[in-house]
Amino acid sequence: MKSPYILLFSTLVLVFASCKKESEDPELVHSWKLIEILADPGDGSGTFQPVSSDKTISFFEDGTVTSNGILCQMSSESGTGSAGTYSETELSITPDNCGVAAFEMNYEFDGVNLIINYPCFEPCREKYEPVN
């Protein structure tokens, strides 16, 4: 009589152990390449649009962030480097030398992609993919 229960229990343990766990957010400390921009026109209809850009952003373990583009404004252009700091507890990025006191952006993950939210009246966001 115990044998069917042991078999059932063993089967359940194996099934649950083999279930794929929900993926965790990717590691922030990495380099990321800009792939899309969302600039809402003011009516909530904005969607991410693909961009052709060489802009990258890199996060380092010491809490610093660098980019080959301007961090103080949403732009797909590269060439003018900038830097700043980030906080994983606050999910924020604080660029250096923006000319505005306490300029801060928030970030989040969408699957494997990094989304940076700029402080705009209407949603303005940049989407990055990990650089291999």
N, C-alpha and C positions, 0 to 999 in steps of 0.2 A: 504494500500500500504506500510505503514511503517513496518507493522508486519513481512513480509518476510525478510526485511533488518535487523531488530532487531534480528530475529532468526538466520540469517546467521552470523551476527557479534558475537552474543553470542556463537555460535558453534565454530567459529574460535578462539575466546579467550580461550575457554575450551581446544581445540585441542593444541594450542601453549603452554598453561600453563602446559599441561600434558606431553609435549615432554621432553624426558630425555636430560638434558644438558650434553655436553661432560665432561668426568671425568677430574678432576684437578689432578695435580701431587700429589702423596701421601705426607704425612707429613714426613719430614726428621728426626725430633726429635723422634727417635724410635730405637729399636734394630733390626738388620738385620742378616740373616743367609746366608752364602755363598752356592750357589747352582750350579753355572757353571763358567767355566774359558774359555776365548778365548786367545789363543797364536798363532798369525799368523806366518806361516813358512817363510814369506817373499814374497809370490807371490799373496797375497790378497785372498787366498782361505780359510783362517781360519774361523771357526764357533765356537760358544759356545759349550763346552762339559760338560756334567754333572760331578760333583765331589761328593764324599762322604766325608764330612768334618764337623767338629764341630766349624769351625771358624765363629765368629760373630763380628759385628761392631755396636757400639752404639753411637748415637748422642744425646747431651744434650743441653738444652736451653741456657746454658751459653757460647756456642760456642766451647765446647770441644768435643772430640771424643776419644773413647777407643776401643780397640780390644783385643781379647784373642789370636790373632796372630800378626805377624809382619806387620806393615803398610808400611814399607819402601820398600818392594818388593812384587811382586805378588807371593802368595803362598797359598795353601789350608790348610797348617798345622796350628794347634792351640797349645796353651801351653805356648808360650812366649808372654806375654802381651805387648802392646804398646799404646801410646796415642799421641794426637796432637790437633790441632784446625781446625775449618772449617769456611767457609764463604758462606752463602746462596746467597749473592749478586754476588759473583765471581764464585759460583758453584765449590768451590775448597776445598781440604783437605791438610793440611800441617802437616805431622807427625813430632814428636820430634826426635832428635838425629839420623838422618839418615846418618850423616857423609858427606853429600853433601849440600852445601849452596843452599838455596832456593828450596829445593825439594818439589814439589807440584804435586798433582793429581787432576784431574777434575772428577766431577760426573754428572750424568744425570738420568732421570727416563725413563723407558721403561714400560709403563702401570703402574702396581703396584710394579714393581721391580726397584731396585737401581743398576745402572751400575757405577763402578769405573774404570776410564781410567788411566792407569799408563803411565809415560813418557818414552815410548819405541820407537825405530826406526820403528818397525812394530807394528801393533795394539796388545795390550795386555790389557785385561779387565777382571774384575770380576763382576759376577751378583749375587745379593743378593735378597732374598725375606723377607718380613716383618715377624718378630717373633711375634706370638700371645701371 
